[in-house]
Amino acid sequence: MKKEIKDLVDTGEMLPLMEEFYTIQGEGFHKGTAAYFIRIGGCDVGCHWCDVKESWNADIHPPTETTKIVENAKKYSDTIVVTGGEPLTWDMTLLTSKLKAEGLQVHIETSGAYKLTGTWDWICLSPKKMKLPTKEVYEKANELKMIIYNKDDFRFAEEQAAKVNKDCILYLQPEWSKRDKVVPEIVDYVMANPKWKVSLQTHKYLNIP
């Protein structure tokens, strides 16, 4: 990456854009609603079950002007979801300020592993064991989405739930490849611990991209 472009990426004036698309939000609190997704490349958290590993290497995703990303987004939806990769790898201040200037609702899906930048209407926090969230994002998260891959993830989920704010909505979501095994376990757990709710990747059940 040329230095001048790297400088623009570092300041958020350009971002490594992997893809952008209009679809139905499949997970968590806003499931079933239409939203425009902006997927930003770059992630070093390294979840072995990640279903978008192609997002990890930011260098293979073209640095794209933030202004252009916003121009595309505002054509489709009032709700914009910034995801990744790990979007907080980059400074989200400029992107969110431009989206908000267009009167858009701006959501983020993040592991919270990096400094919380940007102005958000909704923060979906999905902590990972390899790199834990920052104190600030625990305090500001609107929903906590814990991915359940094995039994130890229930322990980790409780550990994380103890750190978020009292108004944060708590979700347990089966890792897709293990869903047949862990869904019954999640159902039993939520029935025994009703502070939690079940989140499913409904877009996959509906065969929606």
N, CA, C and O of each residue as an XYZ file, in Angstrom:
836
protein
N       0.843     -1.186      0.000
C       0.000      0.000      0.000
C       0.884      1.244      0.000
O       1.783      1.369      0.832
N       0.633      2.158     -0.925
C       1.412      3.389     -0.993
C       1.209      4.207      0.273
O       0.148      4.161      0.897
N       2.260      4.968      0.647
C       2.214      5.695      1.902
C       1.048      6.672      1.959
O       0.387      6.787      2.991
N       0.788      7.377      0.862
C      -0.293      8.376      0.896
C      -1.661      7.710      1.099
O      -2.536      8.254      1.773
N      -1.826      6.521      0.503
C      -3.085      5.796      0.700
C      -3.152      5.246      2.125
O      -4.205      5.291      2.761
N      -2.026      4.728      2.627
C      -1.986      4.223      4.000
C      -2.361      5.324      4.984
O      -3.088      5.087      5.949
N      -1.862      6.526      4.733
C      -2.182      7.658      5.614
C      -3.675      7.949      5.604
O      -4.252      8.260      6.646
N      -4.308      7.852      4.436
C      -5.750      8.086      4.332
C      -6.540      6.994      5.043
O      -7.564      7.268      5.669
N      -6.058      5.749      4.945
C      -6.709      4.641      5.658
C      -6.556      4.826      7.171
O      -7.501      4.603      7.928
N      -5.375      5.230      7.597
C      -5.117      5.411      9.026
C      -5.997      6.501      9.634
O      -6.318      6.444     10.821
N      -6.386      7.482      8.839
C      -7.238      8.563      9.349
C      -8.723      8.301      9.115
O      -9.572      9.082      9.543
N      -9.036      7.185      8.425
C     -10.426      6.849      8.163
C     -11.010      7.504      6.930
O     -12.199      7.340      6.658
N     -10.213      8.239      6.178
C     -10.717      8.861      4.948
C     -10.888      7.830      3.834
O     -11.655      8.032      2.892
N     -10.165      6.733      3.959
C     -10.375      5.570      3.113
C     -10.438      4.355      4.040
O      -9.850      4.359      5.121
N     -11.155      3.324      3.609
C     -11.256      2.099      4.407
C     -11.155      0.891      3.482
O     -11.619      0.943      2.342
N     -10.545     -0.211      3.970
C     -10.442     -1.418      3.133
C     -11.807     -2.100      3.040
O     -12.196     -2.869      3.918
N     -12.508     -1.807      1.981
C     -13.882     -2.288      1.816
C     -13.883     -3.678      1.201
O     -13.404     -3.873      0.084
N     -14.423     -4.639      1.935
C     -14.523     -5.995      1.409
C     -15.771     -6.144      0.548
O     -15.707     -6.637     -0.578
N     -16.907     -5.711      1.090
C     -18.159     -5.805      0.348
C     -19.195     -4.898      1.007
O     -19.051     -4.501      2.163
N     -20.232     -4.582      0.251
C     -21.365     -3.812      0.769
C     -22.618     -4.359      0.099
O     -22.621     -4.631     -1.102
N     -23.692     -4.518      0.888
C     -24.874     -5.162      0.331
C     -26.100     -4.840      1.180
O     -25.999     -4.573      2.377
N     -27.247     -4.873      0.532
C     -28.539     -4.615      1.176
C     -29.233     -5.947      1.393
O     -29.413     -6.721      0.453
N     -29.624     -6.215      2.634
C     -30.205     -7.523      2.936
C     -31.051     -7.433      4.208
O     -31.374     -6.342      4.677
N     -31.395     -8.577      4.745
C     -32.136     -8.666      6.001
C     -31.157     -8.992      7.128
O     -30.354     -9.919      7.018
N     -31.233     -8.226      8.202
C     -30.412     -8.539      9.377
C     -30.864     -9.889      9.937
O     -32.038    -10.085     10.254
N     -29.917    -10.807     10.052
C     -30.286    -12.161     10.417
C     -30.145    -12.507     11.885
O     -30.647    -13.541     12.326
N     -29.461    -11.649     12.660
C     -29.086    -12.044     14.013
C     -29.483    -10.985     15.050
O     -29.664     -9.810     14.731
N     -29.611    -11.440     16.289
C     -29.724    -10.526     17.412
C     -31.004     -9.710     17.453
O     -32.034    -10.111     16.911
N     -30.921     -8.561     18.103
C     -32.090     -7.744     18.415
C     -32.835     -7.283     17.164
O     -34.065     -7.243     17.161
N     -32.110     -6.938     16.107
C     -32.732     -6.359     14.909
C     -33.004     -7.387     13.814
O     -33.221     -7.020     12.659
N     -32.994     -8.662     14.168
C     -33.212     -9.692     13.146
C     -34.541     -9.467     12.435
O     -35.528     -9.048     13.040
N     -34.540     -9.756     11.139
C     -35.756     -9.615     10.345
C     -35.955     -8.247      9.737
O     -36.894     -8.051      8.966
N     -35.090     -7.285     10.061
C     -35.229     -5.931      9.523
C     -34.253     -5.707      8.374
O     -33.175     -6.300      8.333
N     -34.643     -4.849      7.449
C     -33.774     -4.533      6.310
C     -32.638     -3.618      6.758
O     -32.837     -2.710      7.566
N     -31.453     -3.870      6.226
C     -30.296     -3.047      6.568
C     -29.268     -3.129      5.445
O     -29.215     -4.101      4.691
N     -28.462     -2.089      5.360
C     -27.361     -2.052      4.400
C     -26.078     -2.351      5.162
O     -25.737     -1.653      6.116
N     -25.370     -3.391      4.737
C     -24.163     -3.829      5.432
C     -22.912     -3.304      4.737
O     -22.783     -3.372      3.515
N     -22.012     -2.789      5.530
C     -20.691     -2.368      5.065
C     -19.675     -3.267      5.760
O     -19.471     -3.161      6.969
N     -19.043     -4.146      4.999
C     -18.075     -5.076      5.593
C     -16.660     -4.570      5.338
O     -16.208     -4.470      4.198
N     -15.980     -4.256      6.429
C     -14.638     -3.710      6.353
C     -13.617     -4.826      6.558
O     -13.745     -5.629      7.482
N     -12.603     -4.872      5.694
C     -11.562     -5.881      5.803
C     -10.578     -5.582      6.916
O     -10.375     -4.431      7.303
N      -9.965     -6.656      7.426
C      -8.952     -6.524      8.460
C      -9.415     -7.076      9.790
O     -10.359     -6.556     10.386
N      -8.752     -8.138     10.267
C      -9.055     -8.692     11.585
C      -7.907     -9.598     11.998
O      -7.480    -10.457     11.226
N      -7.405     -9.408     13.220
C      -6.364    -10.309     13.724
C      -6.817    -11.039     14.982
O      -5.994    -11.575     15.725
N      -8.136    -11.061     15.222
C      -8.658    -11.774     16.395
C      -8.568    -13.284     16.167
O      -8.225    -14.036     17.080
N      -8.878    -13.725     14.942
C      -8.554    -15.087     14.527
C      -9.424    -16.204     15.059
O      -8.903    -17.221     15.518
N     -10.749    -16.040     15.011
C     -11.649    -17.107     15.450
C     -11.588    -18.271     14.447
O     -11.795    -18.073     13.250
N     -11.306    -19.473     14.937
C     -11.117    -20.597     14.021
C     -12.403    -20.948     13.281
O     -12.350    -21.536     12.202
N     -13.575    -20.590     13.854
C     -14.847    -20.912     13.212
C     -15.426    -19.747     12.402
O     -16.560    -19.820     11.930
N     -14.656    -18.689     12.246
C     -15.144    -17.509     11.514
C     -15.651    -17.906     10.124
O     -14.996    -18.660      9.405
N     -16.838    -17.381      9.755
C     -17.393    -17.726      8.437
C     -17.058    -16.695      7.364
O     -17.547    -16.785      6.238
N     -16.223    -15.712      7.715
C     -15.735    -14.761      6.705
C     -14.218    -14.561      6.876
O     -13.733    -13.438      7.009
N     -13.495    -15.679      6.867
C     -12.042    -15.601      7.022
C     -11.390    -14.776      5.917
O     -10.298    -14.237      6.091
N     -12.071    -14.687      4.783
C     -11.526    -13.883      3.679
C     -11.474    -12.400      4.025
O     -10.871    -11.610      3.298
N     -12.098    -12.027      5.120
C     -12.062    -10.622      5.544
C     -10.800    -10.280      6.331
O     -10.495     -9.102      6.516
N     -10.069    -11.278      6.793
C      -8.985    -11.040      7.743
C      -7.864    -10.172      7.194
O      -7.379     -9.275      7.883
N      -7.449    -10.433      5.957
C      -6.303     -9.727      5.379
C      -6.769     -8.427      4.720
O      -7.324     -8.442      3.621
N      -6.541     -7.327      5.391
C      -6.999     -6.033      4.864
C      -6.341     -5.686      3.538
O      -6.914     -4.951      2.735
N      -5.141     -6.208      3.302
C      -4.386     -5.825      2.107
C      -5.042     -6.292      0.813
O      -4.749     -5.754     -0.256
N      -5.933     -7.295      0.895
C      -6.558     -7.779     -0.343
C      -7.886     -7.072     -0.634
O      -8.555     -7.381     -1.620
N      -8.258     -6.130      0.222
C      -9.505     -5.391      0.021
C      -9.184     -3.940     -0.315
O      -8.429     -3.293      0.410
N      -9.743     -3.423     -1.400
C      -9.316     -2.129     -1.926
C      -9.642     -0.963     -0.999
O     -10.787     -0.814     -0.570
N      -8.648     -0.135     -0.687
C      -8.937      1.088      0.059
C      -9.944      1.933     -0.733
O      -9.709      2.279     -1.891
N     -11.047      2.249     -0.097
C     -12.157      2.924     -0.759
C     -12.478      4.211     -0.011
O     -12.494      4.236      1.220
N     -12.731      5.268     -0.754
C     -13.027      6.554     -0.116
C     -14.278      6.434      0.749
O     -15.306      5.915      0.313
N     -14.171      6.920      1.968
C     -15.296      6.864      2.898
C     -16.506      7.597      2.336
O     -17.642      7.156      2.512
N     -16.264      8.709      1.665
C     -17.358      9.474      1.060
C     -18.127      8.623      0.052
O     -19.354      8.694     -0.021
N     -17.407      7.826     -0.719
C     -18.043      6.952     -1.717
C     -18.865      5.864     -1.029
O     -19.962      5.535     -1.480
N     -18.334      5.301      0.068
C     -19.064      4.275      0.817
C     -20.387      4.832      1.315
O     -21.419      4.166      1.231
N     -20.357      6.055      1.835
C     -21.573      6.691      2.359
C     -22.567      6.967      1.237
O     -23.768      6.756      1.404
N     -22.076      7.434      0.105
C     -22.955      7.723     -1.040
C     -23.704      6.464     -1.478
O     -24.890      6.524     -1.801
N     -23.022      5.343     -1.487
C     -23.679      4.083     -1.840
C     -24.697      3.676     -0.783
O     -25.818      3.281     -1.102
N     -24.296      3.776      0.467
C     -25.135      3.289      1.565
C     -26.469      4.015      1.642
O     -27.504      3.383      1.855
N     -26.461      5.314      1.474
C     -27.676      6.100      1.697
C     -28.748      5.852      0.632
O     -29.894      6.268      0.802
N     -28.387      5.186     -0.452
C     -29.355      4.882     -1.509
C     -30.304      3.755     -1.116
O     -31.374      3.611     -1.708
N     -29.919      2.957     -0.122
C     -30.614      1.699      0.101
C     -31.454      1.630      1.364
O     -32.551      1.072      1.344
N     -30.958      2.187      2.464
C     -31.624      1.918      3.733
C     -31.364      3.036      4.731
O     -30.378      3.765      4.627
N     -32.272      3.158      5.707
C     -32.070      4.097      6.808
C     -31.195      3.495      7.897
O     -30.732      4.204      8.791
N     -30.965      2.178      7.822
C     -30.160      1.494      8.829
C     -28.912      0.910      8.180
O     -28.991      0.140      7.223
N     -27.769      1.289      8.719
C     -26.486      0.844      8.200
C     -25.793      0.014      9.267
O     -25.698      0.432     10.421
N     -25.309     -1.160      8.885
C     -24.578     -2.027      9.811
C     -23.134     -2.114      9.335
O     -22.862     -2.560      8.221
N     -22.217     -1.685     10.188
C     -20.787     -1.774      9.879
C     -20.256     -3.030     10.553
O     -20.383     -3.202     11.766
N     -19.658     -3.903      9.749
C     -19.201     -5.186     10.258
C     -17.848     -5.514      9.646
O     -17.239     -4.667      8.993
N     -17.373     -6.740      9.853
C     -16.064     -7.072      9.336
C     -15.927     -8.564      9.104
O     -16.900     -9.265      8.827
N     -14.660     -9.044      9.229
C     -13.530     -8.386      9.839
C     -13.855     -7.796     11.216
O     -14.886     -8.070     11.830
N     -12.922     -6.987     11.645
C     -13.096     -6.222     12.875
C     -13.017     -4.741     12.530
O     -11.923     -4.196     12.381
N     -14.181     -4.079     12.400
C     -14.182     -2.686     11.939
C     -13.412     -1.729     12.840
O     -12.904     -0.713     12.365
N     -13.317     -2.036     14.132
C     -12.611     -1.123     15.028
C     -11.096     -1.228     14.899
O     -10.362     -0.550     15.618
N     -10.626     -2.074     13.987
C      -9.217     -2.032     13.600
C      -8.876     -0.648     13.062
O      -7.736     -0.192     13.149
N      -9.887      0.007     12.504
C      -9.731      1.298     11.844
C     -10.510      2.373     12.608
O     -11.388      2.068     13.415
N     -10.172      3.628     12.338
C     -10.871      4.755     12.971
C     -12.219      4.954     12.275
O     -12.272      5.296     11.094
N     -13.286      4.740     13.005
C     -14.637      4.810     12.457
C     -15.269      6.204     12.591
O     -16.433      6.393     12.237
N     -14.505      7.173     13.100
C     -15.061      8.496     13.376
C     -15.630      9.154     12.133
O     -16.767      9.624     12.143
N     -14.856      9.190     11.073
C     -15.280      9.882      9.857
C     -16.449      9.163      9.182
O     -17.406      9.807      8.750
N     -16.376      7.851      9.089
C     -17.451      7.092      8.456
C     -18.773      7.326      9.175
O     -19.786      7.613      8.537
N     -18.769      7.206     10.493
C     -20.037      7.346     11.211
C     -20.543      8.779     11.192
O     -21.753      8.999     11.135
N     -19.653      9.753     11.238
C     -20.112     11.144     11.210
C     -20.766     11.467      9.876
O     -21.749     12.206      9.823
N     -20.219     10.911      8.793
C     -20.812     11.151      7.469
C     -22.151     10.416      7.321
O     -23.091     10.951      6.732
N     -22.234      9.205      7.849
C     -23.497      8.468      7.807
C     -24.563      9.167      8.651
O     -25.716      9.276      8.236
N     -24.175      9.637      9.831
C     -25.118     10.336     10.708
C     -25.571     11.652     10.083
O     -26.716     12.065     10.269
N     -24.681     12.311      9.345
C     -25.030     13.564      8.676
C     -26.106     13.361      7.625
O     -26.812     14.299      7.256
N     -26.228     12.122      7.142
C     -27.274     11.779      6.174
C     -28.561     11.321      6.870
O     -29.517     10.917      6.209
N     -28.578     11.386      8.193
C     -29.766     11.013      8.949
C     -29.960      9.523      9.094
O     -31.082      9.061      9.303
N     -28.875      8.756      8.984
C     -28.967      7.300      9.018
C     -28.717      6.751     10.418
O     -27.964      7.327     11.203
N     -29.366      5.618     10.716
C     -29.090      4.873     11.935
C     -27.862      4.006     11.679
O     -27.785      3.307     10.670
N     -26.903      4.058     12.603
C     -25.632      3.399     12.356
C     -25.350      2.373     13.456
O     -25.258      2.714     14.635
N     -25.215      1.112     13.046
C     -24.957      0.007     13.962
C     -23.570     -0.564     13.688
O     -23.033     -0.430     12.588
N     -23.001     -1.202     14.708
C     -21.723     -1.889     14.521
C     -21.800     -3.286     15.121
O     -22.433     -3.503     16.154
N     -21.144     -4.225     14.454
C     -20.923     -5.569     14.982
C     -19.429     -5.698     15.226
O     -18.638     -5.613     14.287
N     -19.032     -5.905     16.482
C     -17.619     -5.848     16.835
C     -17.267     -6.826     17.944
O     -18.102     -7.179     18.777
N     -16.013     -7.254     17.936
C     -15.488     -8.035     19.058
C     -15.099     -7.119     20.209
O     -14.888     -7.577     21.332
N     -15.004     -5.824     19.926
C     -14.649     -4.856     20.948
C     -13.185     -4.870     21.346
O     -12.809     -4.275     22.356
N     -12.357     -5.543     20.561
C     -10.961     -5.733     20.945
C     -10.117     -4.463     20.804
O      -9.021     -4.381     21.357
N     -10.621     -3.488     20.077
C      -9.869     -2.270     19.852
C     -10.655     -1.055     20.330
O     -11.848     -1.150     20.617
N      -9.984      0.072     20.412
C     -10.592      1.309     20.895
C     -11.898      1.595     20.158
O     -11.969      1.493     18.933
N     -12.919      1.950     20.913
C     -14.219      2.261     20.337
C     -14.179      3.657     19.734
O     -14.131      4.657     20.450
N     -14.198      3.709     18.414
C     -14.262      4.985     17.711
C     -15.583      5.068     16.954
O     -16.201      4.044     16.662
N     -16.010      6.272     16.640
C     -17.253      6.462     15.916
C     -18.425      6.737     16.848
O     -18.329      6.586     18.066
N     -19.534      7.147     16.236
C     -20.779      7.431     16.956
C     -21.810      6.409     16.502
O     -22.117      6.317     15.314
N     -22.347      5.639     17.451
C     -23.171      4.480     17.115
C     -24.549      4.551     17.762
O     -24.686      4.939     18.922
N     -25.558      4.173     16.998
C     -26.904      4.054     17.546
C     -27.117      2.691     18.197
O     -27.974      2.538     19.067
N     -26.328      1.699     17.767
C     -26.477      0.354     18.324
C     -25.139     -0.357     18.237
O     -24.508     -0.397     17.181
N     -24.714     -0.918     19.363
C     -23.451     -1.661     19.401
C     -23.751     -3.106     19.754
O     -24.226     -3.412     20.848
N     -23.463     -3.991     18.803
C     -23.551     -5.431     19.046
C     -22.143     -5.915     19.368
O     -21.266     -5.936     18.505
N     -21.943     -6.302     20.616
C     -20.634     -6.749     21.084
C     -20.589     -8.271     21.105
O     -21.430     -8.922     21.726
N     -19.596     -8.828     20.419
C     -19.432    -10.285     20.391
C     -17.990    -10.623     20.794
O     -17.125    -10.795     19.935
N     -17.737    -10.717     22.107
C     -16.363    -10.915     22.593
C     -15.778    -12.257     22.174
O     -16.486    -13.251     22.007
N     -14.472    -12.245     22.012
C     -13.743    -13.459     21.677
C     -12.652    -13.696     22.717
O     -12.069    -12.746     23.239
N     -12.378    -14.965     23.016
C     -11.423    -15.302     24.072
C     -10.005    -14.831     23.745
O      -9.225    -14.523     24.646
N      -9.677    -14.778     22.449
C      -8.305    -14.478     22.052
C      -7.923    -13.025     22.317
O      -6.769    -12.732     22.628
N      -8.908    -12.097     22.193
C      -8.651    -10.671     22.447
C      -9.901    -10.096     23.074
O     -10.913     -9.914     22.397
N      -9.841     -9.811     24.350
C     -11.037     -9.363     25.070
C     -11.369     -7.907     24.766
O     -10.495     -7.134     24.374
N     -12.644     -7.533     24.949
C     -13.066     -6.157     24.676
C     -12.442     -5.134     25.627
O     -11.915     -5.473     26.687
N     -12.522     -3.877     25.206
C     -12.094     -2.771     26.050
C     -13.176     -2.463     27.086
O     -14.337     -2.831     26.907
N     -12.795     -1.800     28.147
C     -13.733     -1.432     29.205
C     -14.856     -0.558     28.651
O     -16.016     -0.723     29.032
N     -14.517      0.372     27.752
C     -15.511      1.316     27.222
C     -16.620      0.609     26.455
O     -17.792      0.958     26.596
N     -16.259     -0.383     25.644
C     -17.282     -1.029     24.831
C     -18.198     -1.905     25.682
O     -19.377     -2.056     25.362
N     -17.668     -2.487     26.770
C     -18.544     -3.186     27.708
C     -19.608     -2.232     28.249
O     -20.778     -2.595     28.370
N     -19.188     -1.010     28.571
C     -20.083     -0.032     29.184
C     -21.136      0.481     28.208
O     -22.217      0.899     28.625
N     -20.827      0.453     26.909
C     -21.715      1.065     25.918
C     -22.486      0.071     25.063
O     -23.355      0.471     24.289
N     -22.184     -1.221     25.189
C     -22.829     -2.220     24.329
C     -24.339     -2.263     24.556
O     -24.814     -2.217     25.691
N     -25.081     -2.352     23.454
C     -26.534     -2.502     23.519
C     -26.951     -3.967     23.573
O     -27.953     -4.315     24.199
N     -26.178     -4.817     22.913
C     -26.436     -6.246     22.989
C     -25.119     -6.995     23.063
O     -24.115     -6.593     22.474
N     -25.149     -8.094     23.805
C     -24.005     -8.986     23.926
C     -24.371    -10.273     23.207
O     -25.327    -10.951     23.582
N     -23.613    -10.606     22.178
C     -23.893    -11.806     21.388
C     -22.746    -12.793     21.573
O     -21.643    -12.587     21.066
N     -23.020    -13.852     22.298
C     -22.002    -14.845     22.597
C     -22.184    -16.056     21.687
O     -23.257    -16.658     21.649
N     -21.138    -16.403     20.963
C     -21.178    -17.549     20.066
C     -20.840    -18.812     20.856
O     -19.814    -18.882     21.532
N     -21.715    -19.800     20.757
C     -21.521    -21.052     21.496
C     -21.058    -22.147     20.541
O     -21.785    -22.578     19.646
N     -19.816    -22.579     20.768
C     -19.193    -23.626     19.964
C     -19.013    -24.898     20.783
O     -19.110    -26.011     20.265
N     -18.749    -24.709     22.074
C     -18.580    -25.868     22.973
C     -19.045    -25.471     24.373
O     -19.427    -24.323     24.600
N     -19.011    -26.412     25.300
C     -19.557    -26.173     26.639
C     -18.818    -25.069     27.388
O     -19.432    -24.357     28.182
N     -17.530    -24.910     27.159
C     -16.773    -23.867     27.852
C     -17.253    -22.470     27.475
O     -17.041    -21.512     28.218
N     -17.903    -22.359     26.314
C     -18.390    -21.049     25.882
C     -19.509    -20.533     26.780
O     -19.721    -19.322     26.855
N     -20.223    -21.411     27.456
C     -21.234    -20.954     28.416
C     -20.553    -20.254     29.600
O     -21.028    -19.225     30.081
N     -19.454    -20.818     30.053
C     -18.684    -20.183     31.128
C     -18.187    -18.810     30.686
O     -18.305    -17.825     31.415
N     -17.636    -18.765     29.488
C     -17.121    -17.501     28.955
C     -18.251    -16.477     28.795
O     -18.066    -15.287     29.052
N     -19.408    -16.953     28.373
C     -20.552    -16.052     28.200
C     -20.936    -15.391     29.519
O     -21.192    -14.188     29.559
N     -20.976    -16.168     30.593
C     -21.320    -15.606     31.904
C     -20.255    -14.608     32.372
O     -20.563    -13.581     32.975
N     -19.027    -14.934     32.082
C     -17.915    -14.041     32.427
C     -18.080    -12.690     31.736
O     -17.857    -11.638     32.336
N     -18.469    -12.736     30.480
C     -18.645    -11.503     29.707
C     -19.914    -10.751     30.122
O     -19.926     -9.520     30.163
N     -20.962    -11.485     30.425
C     -22.214    -10.853     30.843
C     -22.037    -10.053     32.127
O     -22.733     -9.061     32.344
N     -21.112    -10.482     32.973
C     -20.858     -9.781     34.227
C     -20.171     -8.438     34.009
O     -20.107     -7.620     34.927
N     -19.657     -8.203     32.803
C     -18.891     -6.982     32.529
C     -19.676     -5.916     31.781
O     -19.273     -4.753     31.768
N     -20.801     -6.292     31.152
C     -21.545     -5.302     30.364
C     -22.486     -4.508     31.262
O     -22.710     -4.860     32.420
N     -23.035     -3.422     30.700
C     -23.949     -2.576     31.452
C     -25.279     -3.298     31.704
O     -25.605     -4.272     31.025
N     -26.037     -2.810     32.685
C     -27.241     -3.524     33.139
C     -28.342     -3.560     32.084
O     -29.225     -4.415     32.157
N     -28.314     -2.653     31.103
C     -29.359     -2.612     30.077
C     -29.013     -3.429     28.835
O     -29.828     -3.545     27.919
N     -27.828     -3.985     28.804
C     -27.371     -4.746     27.632
C     -28.192     -6.036     27.512
O     -28.365     -6.761     28.492
N     -28.690     -6.312     26.314
C     -29.478     -7.516     26.050
C     -28.526     -8.674     25.788
O     -27.563     -8.537     25.033
N     -28.800     -9.813     26.413
C     -27.870    -10.940     26.372
C     -28.366    -12.038     25.434
O     -29.487    -12.528     25.575
N     -27.516    -12.419     24.472
C     -27.866    -13.451     23.496
C     -26.834    -14.571     23.476
O     -25.632    -14.336     23.597
N     -27.328    -15.781     23.321
C     -26.491    -16.944     23.028
C     -26.814    -17.403     21.619
O     -27.978    -17.625     21.282
N     -25.790    -17.545     20.801
C     -26.004    -17.912     19.397
C     -25.152    -19.121     19.035
O     -23.942    -19.109     19.261
N     -25.762    -20.164     18.478
C     -24.976    -21.343     18.098
C     -24.035    -21.052     16.942
O     -24.399    -20.375     15.981
N     -22.828    -21.570     17.047
C     -21.923    -21.520     15.901
C     -22.513    -22.427     14.832
O     -22.884    -23.564     15.122
N     -22.603    -21.943     13.617
C     -23.409    -22.569     12.572
C     -23.062    -24.031     12.344
O     -23.958    -24.867     12.219
N     -21.785    -24.349     12.288
C     -21.391    -25.732     11.972
C     -21.707    -26.697     13.112
O     -21.740    -27.910     12.907
N     -21.941    -26.164     14.313
C     -22.226    -27.004     15.483
C     -23.687    -26.895     15.921
O     -24.048    -27.360     17.002
N     -24.529    -26.282     15.084
C     -25.883    -25.934     15.530
C     -26.696    -27.147     15.990
O     -27.436    -27.059     16.970
N     -26.565    -28.269     15.295
C     -27.379    -29.440     15.665
C     -27.047    -29.925     17.075
O     -27.914    -30.421     17.794
N     -25.789    -29.776     17.455
C     -25.364    -30.222     18.783
C     -25.680    -29.179     19.848
O     -26.195    -29.510     20.915
N     -25.367    -27.908     19.552
C     -25.417    -26.905     20.627
C     -26.778    -26.233     20.790
O     -27.051    -25.674     21.852
N     -27.643    -26.270     19.771
C     -28.960    -25.640     19.932
C     -29.726    -26.226     21.117
O     -30.248    -25.459     21.926
N     -29.820    -27.560     21.257
C     -30.515    -28.095     22.435
C     -29.868    -27.651     23.748
O     -30.565    -27.393     24.729
N     -28.540    -27.563     23.767
C     -27.831    -27.123     24.970
C     -28.153    -25.661     25.278
O     -28.341    -25.292     26.437
N     -28.214    -24.835     24.236
C     -28.543    -23.424     24.432
C     -29.974    -23.269     24.934
O     -30.239    -22.479     25.839
N     -30.884    -24.020     24.346
C     -32.294    -23.952     24.777
C     -32.409    -24.301     26.257
O     -33.075    -23.599     27.018
N     -31.763    -25.378     26.654
C     -31.794    -25.785     28.066
C     -31.176    -24.703     28.952
O     -31.678    -24.417     30.039
N     -30.099    -24.116     28.484
C     -29.389    -23.112     29.291
C     -30.241    -21.855     29.476
O     -30.314    -21.298     30.571
N     -30.889    -21.416     28.384
C     -31.729    -20.219     28.464
C     -32.942    -20.462     29.353
O     -33.369    -19.566     30.081
N     -33.491    -21.652     29.298
C     -34.627    -21.970     30.162
C     -34.216    -21.981     31.631
O     -35.007    -21.626     32.504
N     -32.993    -22.385     31.897
C     -32.491    -22.388     33.275
C     -31.954    -21.018     33.704
O     -31.854    -20.717     34.894
N     -31.607    -20.190     32.694
C     -31.015    -18.870     32.965
C     -31.701    -17.831     32.076
O     -31.120    -17.391     31.084
N     -32.928    -17.435     32.419
C     -33.757    -16.653     31.512
C     -33.325    -15.205     31.281
O     -33.992    -14.470     30.552
N     -32.227    -14.794     31.888
C     -31.688    -13.474     31.524
C     -31.147    -13.498     30.088
O     -30.996    -12.452     29.457
N     -30.858    -14.696     29.582
C     -30.345    -14.875     28.220
C     -31.497    -15.079     27.237
O     -32.574    -15.541     27.614
N     -31.257    -14.727     25.966
C     -32.172    -15.017     24.869
C     -31.405    -15.829     23.819
O     -30.176    -15.783     23.764
N     -32.138    -16.563     22.996
C     -31.529    -17.320     21.907
C     -31.456    -16.434     20.663
O     -32.443    -15.802     20.287
N     -30.298    -16.391     20.036
C     -30.141    -15.745     18.737
C     -29.760    -16.808     17.722
O     -28.863    -17.615     17.964
N     -30.442    -16.805     16.587
C     -30.126    -17.733     15.505
C     -29.720    -16.950     14.262
O     -30.166    -15.820     14.062
N     -28.888    -17.542     13.441
C     -28.525    -16.910     12.167
C     -29.660    -17.183     11.174
O     -29.551    -18.038     10.296
N     -30.740    -16.438     11.340
C     -31.952    -16.717     10.572
C     -31.737    -16.525      9.076
O     -32.408    -17.170      8.271
N     -30.816    -15.650      8.694
C     -30.568    -15.460      7.263
C     -30.042    -16.739      6.617
O     -30.285    -16.984      5.435
N     -29.327    -17.551      7.385
C     -28.829    -18.825      6.839
C     -29.956    -19.847      6.710
O     -30.015    -20.599      5.738
N     -30.842    -19.867      7.691
C     -32.013    -20.758      7.584
C     -32.898    -20.360      6.403
O     -33.495    -21.215      5.748
N     -32.975    -19.045      6.136
C     -33.807    -18.542      5.046
C     -33.097    -18.495      3.711
O     -33.673    -18.132      2.686
N     -31.783    -18.888      3.750
C     -30.969    -18.884      2.546
C     -30.873    -17.494      1.930
O     -30.950    -17.320      0.713
N     -30.702    -16.509      2.812
C     -30.511    -15.118      2.379
C     -29.035    -14.784      2.535
O     -28.462    -15.075      3.585
N     -28.399    -14.186      1.538
C     -26.971    -13.846      1.635
C     -26.698    -12.910      2.800
O     -25.551    -12.525      3.027
